[in-house]
Amino acid sequence: MSRLFLGVDGGQSSTTAMIGDETGRVLGSGRGGPCNHVGAAEGRAKFTNAINGCLAGACAQAGLDPAGVCFEAACLGFSGGPADKVTLLREMLRTGRMILTTDAPIALTGATAGEPGIITIAGTGSISWGRDRNGRTARAGGWGYLFGDEGGGFDLTREALRAALRQEEGWGPPTALHAKLLEATGSLDANHLLHRFYTTEFTRPEIASLARLVDQCARAGDQVARRLLDHAARDLAGIAGAVRAQLFAPGEPVLVAYIGGVFQCGYVLDGFRTLVESVEGCRVGAPVYGPAAGALLDALASAGLKPRLSNLPDREK
């Protein structure tokens, strides 16, 4: 029988599992809900459901029984880190080797197909992570929504609401963001929306998803929205540059990949590319694979295997 390997990407919006064999052929993949917090009983239940759900989906595609499947190695990367998830995972998974890490290393492995480089993530939050040819790693950003995550979706929505509040109170320039935010959320005014964001009515991923409105307003010519996107591009290029400076010599060639919903905004991606490639040796490129595929590659590498992946689902290509 083939040796089986598991890769899992656990994030604030969803969780993806991918099962492969020793040749790198992907046998099945599945998706579950968010799994970034497990501190309270409700969080533990969501985490368990997310892992079981995505694993069941991957096993179904692979023709495997989730209750009996055993992996030679499993790599799982989680937004927010794995420390509070170790005990649960050891009870849930049968595997000879388990690698637990954050979401950034698996995103980098997927983006560069295991080669050295830098990944900048701009989804709900933001972080930049790099690895050189000697295996040294470095990071910048990723401090969470209270103290950082500049350029991420939550940060963009927060800045958009600030702009709407300033307009409403008469000490900021007019911006279409005000009307867009109220329309999208069914709020009475910006102050009403502010108070709703402080409650459990909106999750952080839901707040971050409203960053798309900033892109819409910018495309329609709103200068306030355009400035917010320009600022996000500078922040994201800044953390990528900080990682490059920690790991790579001046002028040394380095691939800087990107991933996350914020980069679907052309203004952000174009600004990021221009700023990063203004540094000698830096080249910006789209990821080769997604984070779940990166986790699978890391699981394979832990067994001394470095195959090319095949039979990938479209979302991981």
C-alpha positions as CSV (number, residue, x, y, z in Angstrom):
1,M,0.0,0.0,0.0
2,S,1.1,3.6,-0.6
3,R,2.4,5.6,2.2
4,L,0.0,8.4,3.1
5,F,0.8,12.0,3.9
6,L,-1.4,14.8,5.2
7,G,-1.2,18.6,4.8
8,V,-3.6,21.0,6.6
9,D,-4.0,24.7,6.2
10,G,-6.0,26.1,9.1
11,G,-7.1,29.7,8.9
12,Q,-9.4,32.3,10.2
13,S,-11.8,31.8,7.3
14,S,-11.6,28.1,6.5
15,T,-9.5,24.9,6.9
16,T,-8.2,22.8,4.0
17,A,-6.8,19.2,4.2
18,M,-4.9,17.5,1.5
19,I,-3.9,13.8,1.4
20,G,-1.1,12.6,-0.9
21,D,1.1,9.5,-1.4
22,E,4.9,9.2,-1.5
23,T,5.0,10.1,-5.2
24,G,3.4,13.5,-4.6
25,R,0.1,12.5,-6.2
26,V,-2.8,14.3,-4.4
27,L,-5.4,11.7,-3.6
28,G,-8.1,13.9,-2.0
29,S,-8.8,17.3,-0.5
30,G,-11.5,18.7,1.7
31,R,-12.6,21.9,3.3
32,G,-13.9,22.8,6.8
33,G,-14.7,25.9,8.8
34,P,-12.3,28.3,10.6
35,C,-10.1,26.8,13.3
36,N,-7.9,29.6,14.7
37,H,-9.1,29.7,18.3
38,V,-9.7,26.8,20.7
39,G,-9.5,28.5,24.1
40,A,-13.2,28.2,25.1
41,A,-15.4,25.2,24.8
42,E,-17.1,26.7,21.7
43,G,-13.8,27.3,20.1
44,R,-12.7,23.7,20.7
45,A,-15.9,22.5,19.2
46,K,-15.4,24.6,16.1
47,F,-11.8,23.4,15.8
48,T,-12.8,19.8,16.1
49,N,-15.5,20.2,13.5
50,A,-13.2,22.0,11.1
51,I,-10.5,19.4,11.3
52,N,-12.9,16.4,11.1
53,G,-14.9,18.1,8.3
54,C,-11.9,18.8,6.0
55,L,-10.3,15.4,6.8
56,A,-13.6,13.6,6.0
57,G,-13.9,15.4,2.7
58,A,-10.3,14.6,1.7
59,C,-10.7,10.9,2.8
60,A,-13.9,10.6,0.8
61,Q,-12.2,11.8,-2.4
62,A,-9.3,9.4,-1.7
63,G,-11.5,6.4,-0.9
64,L,-10.3,6.2,2.7
65,D,-12.0,5.6,6.0
66,P,-11.4,8.7,8.2
67,A,-11.7,6.5,11.3
68,G,-9.0,4.1,10.2
69,V,-6.6,6.2,8.1
70,C,-3.0,6.4,9.4
71,F,-0.5,8.9,8.0
72,E,3.3,8.4,7.8
73,A,3.6,12.2,8.4
74,A,1.2,15.1,8.8
75,C,2.0,18.8,8.7
76,L,-0.5,21.3,10.0
77,G,-0.2,25.1,9.9
78,F,-2.5,27.3,11.8
79,S,-3.2,31.0,11.8
80,G,-2.4,32.2,15.3
81,G,-0.1,29.3,16.0
82,P,-0.4,25.7,17.0
83,A,0.4,25.8,20.8
84,D,-3.2,25.5,22.0
85,K,-4.1,22.8,19.5
86,V,-1.5,20.1,20.1
87,T,-3.4,17.9,22.6
88,L,-6.5,17.9,20.5
89,L,-4.7,17.0,17.3
90,R,-2.8,14.1,19.0
91,E,-6.2,12.7,20.0
92,M,-7.7,13.2,16.5
93,L,-5.0,12.1,14.1
94,R,-3.1,8.8,13.7
95,T,0.3,9.7,12.3
96,G,3.9,8.6,12.7
97,R,5.2,12.1,12.6
98,M,3.3,15.3,13.3
99,I,4.6,18.8,12.3
100,L,2.7,21.7,13.9
101,T,3.5,25.2,12.7
102,T,1.9,28.6,11.8
103,D,0.3,29.3,8.5
104,A,3.2,31.4,7.1
105,P,5.8,28.6,6.7
106,I,3.4,26.3,4.8
107,A,2.3,29.2,2.6
108,L,6.0,29.9,1.7
109,T,6.7,26.2,0.9
110,G,3.7,26.1,-1.3
111,A,4.4,29.5,-3.0
112,T,8.0,28.6,-3.9
113,A,7.5,24.8,-4.2
114,G,9.9,24.4,-1.4
115,E,12.6,26.7,-2.7
116,P,14.1,29.7,-0.8
117,G,12.2,33.0,-0.9
118,I,9.7,35.2,0.8
119,I,5.9,35.0,1.1
120,T,3.8,38.0,2.0
121,I,0.3,37.1,3.2
122,A,-2.5,39.7,3.1
123,G,-5.8,38.0,4.0
124,T,-7.8,38.8,7.2
125,G,-4.4,39.8,8.7
126,S,-0.9,40.1,7.3
127,I,2.6,38.7,7.7
128,S,5.8,38.2,5.7
129,W,7.9,35.1,6.1
130,G,11.2,34.1,4.5
131,R,13.6,31.2,4.3
132,D,17.1,31.2,2.8
133,R,19.2,28.4,1.2
134,N,20.7,27.5,4.6
135,G,17.3,27.0,6.1
136,R,17.4,30.2,8.2
137,T,14.0,31.9,8.6
138,A,12.7,35.4,9.5
139,R,9.4,37.1,9.8
140,A,7.9,40.6,10.0
141,G,4.4,41.6,10.9
142,G,1.7,39.3,12.0
143,W,1.1,41.0,15.3
144,G,-2.7,40.5,15.2
145,Y,-5.6,42.8,14.6
146,L,-5.1,44.9,17.8
147,F,-1.5,45.8,17.2
148,G,-0.6,45.1,13.6
149,D,-1.7,43.2,10.5
150,E,-1.2,46.3,8.5
151,G,-2.3,46.0,4.9
152,G,-4.6,43.0,5.7
153,G,-8.3,43.0,5.1
154,F,-9.3,43.8,8.7
155,D,-6.9,46.7,8.7
156,L,-8.3,48.0,5.4
157,T,-11.9,47.8,6.7
158,R,-10.9,49.6,9.9
159,E,-9.3,52.4,8.0
160,A,-12.3,52.6,5.7
161,L,-14.6,53.0,8.7
162,R,-12.4,55.6,10.2
163,A,-12.6,57.6,7.0
164,A,-16.4,57.2,7.1
165,L,-16.6,58.4,10.7
166,R,-14.4,61.4,10.0
167,Q,-16.7,62.4,7.1
168,E,-19.8,61.9,9.3
169,E,-18.4,64.1,12.0
170,G,-17.2,66.8,9.6
171,W,-13.5,66.6,10.1
172,G,-12.6,64.4,7.1
173,P,-12.9,64.6,3.3
174,P,-16.0,63.2,1.6
175,T,-15.7,59.6,0.5
176,A,-17.9,57.0,-1.1
177,L,-16.8,54.6,1.6
178,H,-19.4,56.0,3.9
179,A,-22.4,55.1,1.8
180,K,-20.8,51.7,0.7
181,L,-20.2,50.6,4.2
182,L,-23.7,51.5,5.4
183,E,-25.4,49.9,2.4
184,A,-23.4,46.6,2.7
185,T,-24.1,46.3,6.4
186,G,-27.6,47.8,6.7
187,S,-26.4,50.3,9.3
188,L,-28.1,53.6,10.1
189,D,-24.8,55.6,10.2
190,A,-21.1,55.1,10.6
191,N,-21.4,55.4,14.4
192,H,-24.0,52.7,14.5
193,L,-21.8,50.4,12.4
194,L,-18.8,51.1,14.7
195,H,-20.8,49.9,17.7
196,R,-22.0,46.8,15.8
197,F,-18.3,45.9,14.9
198,Y,-17.6,45.9,18.7
199,T,-20.1,43.2,19.3
200,T,-20.1,39.5,18.2
201,E,-22.4,40.3,15.4
202,F,-19.5,40.5,13.0
203,T,-16.5,38.1,13.1
204,R,-13.1,39.4,12.2
205,P,-13.1,37.5,8.8
206,E,-16.5,39.1,8.1
207,I,-15.2,42.5,8.9
208,A,-12.1,41.9,6.8
209,S,-14.3,40.8,3.8
210,L,-15.7,44.3,3.6
211,A,-12.2,45.5,2.4
212,R,-13.5,44.7,-1.1
213,L,-15.6,47.9,-0.8
214,V,-12.3,49.9,-0.6
215,D,-11.3,48.4,-3.9
216,Q,-14.7,49.1,-5.5
217,C,-14.6,52.8,-4.4
218,A,-11.0,53.2,-5.6
219,R,-11.9,51.8,-9.0
220,A,-14.8,54.3,-9.2
221,G,-12.3,57.2,-8.6
222,D,-12.6,57.7,-4.8
223,Q,-9.3,59.3,-3.7
224,V,-9.7,58.4,-0.1
225,A,-10.1,54.8,-1.0
226,R,-7.1,55.0,-3.4
227,R,-4.9,56.4,-0.6
228,L,-5.9,53.5,1.7
229,L,-4.9,51.0,-0.9
230,D,-1.6,52.8,-1.6
231,H,-0.9,52.7,2.1
232,A,-1.7,49.0,2.3
233,A,0.7,48.3,-0.6
234,R,3.5,50.3,1.2
235,D,2.9,48.4,4.4
236,L,3.0,45.0,2.7
237,A,6.1,45.9,0.7
238,G,7.7,47.1,3.9
239,I,7.3,43.9,5.8
240,A,8.6,41.9,2.8
241,G,11.6,44.2,2.6
242,A,12.3,43.7,6.3
243,V,12.4,39.9,5.8
244,R,14.7,40.3,2.8
245,A,17.1,42.4,4.8
246,Q,17.3,39.8,7.5
247,L,18.0,36.8,5.2
248,F,19.5,37.9,1.9
249,A,22.5,39.9,0.9
250,P,22.0,43.2,-1.0
251,G,21.4,42.5,-4.6
252,E,21.0,38.7,-4.0
253,P,18.2,37.3,-6.2
254,V,15.1,36.5,-4.2
255,L,11.6,35.5,-5.2
256,V,8.9,37.4,-3.2
257,A,5.5,35.6,-3.6
258,Y,2.1,36.9,-2.4
259,I,-1.1,35.3,-1.3
260,G,-4.4,36.4,0.3
261,G,-7.6,38.2,-0.7
262,V,-6.2,41.7,-0.5
263,F,-3.8,41.0,-3.4
264,Q,-6.9,40.4,-5.6
265,C,-7.0,44.2,-5.6
266,G,-5.0,45.4,-8.6
267,Y,-4.0,48.7,-7.0
268,V,-2.5,46.8,-4.0
269,L,-0.7,44.2,-6.1
270,D,0.6,46.7,-8.6
271,G,1.9,49.0,-5.8
272,F,3.4,46.1,-4.0
273,R,5.2,44.8,-7.1
274,T,6.6,48.2,-8.0
275,L,7.9,48.8,-4.5
276,V,9.4,45.3,-3.9
277,E,11.0,45.2,-7.4
278,S,12.6,48.6,-6.9
279,V,15.1,46.7,-4.7
280,E,17.9,45.1,-6.7
281,G,17.5,41.3,-7.1
282,C,13.9,41.1,-5.9
283,R,11.3,39.6,-8.2
284,V,7.6,39.3,-7.4
285,G,5.7,36.2,-8.5
286,A,2.4,34.4,-8.0
287,P,2.5,31.3,-5.7
288,V,3.2,28.0,-7.4
289,Y,0.9,26.1,-5.0
290,G,-1.4,27.1,-2.2
291,P,-0.7,26.7,1.6
292,A,-2.4,23.2,1.9
293,A,-0.2,21.9,-0.8
294,G,2.8,23.6,1.0
295,A,1.8,21.7,4.2
296,L,1.7,18.4,2.2
297,L,5.2,19.1,0.7
298,D,6.5,19.8,4.2
299,A,5.0,16.5,5.4
300,L,6.7,14.7,2.5
301,A,10.0,16.5,3.2
302,S,10.0,15.3,6.8
303,A,10.2,11.7,5.4
304,G,13.1,12.7,3.1
305,L,10.8,12.9,0.0
306,K,10.8,15.9,-2.4
307,P,8.5,14.9,-5.3
308,R,6.6,17.3,-7.5
309,L,2.9,17.4,-6.7
310,S,0.4,16.1,-9.2
311,N,-3.4,15.8,-9.5
312,L,-3.9,19.0,-7.6
313,P,-7.3,20.6,-7.1
314,D,-7.7,23.8,-9.1
315,R,-7.7,26.1,-6.0
316,E,-4.2,24.8,-5.0
317,K,-2.5,25.2,-8.4
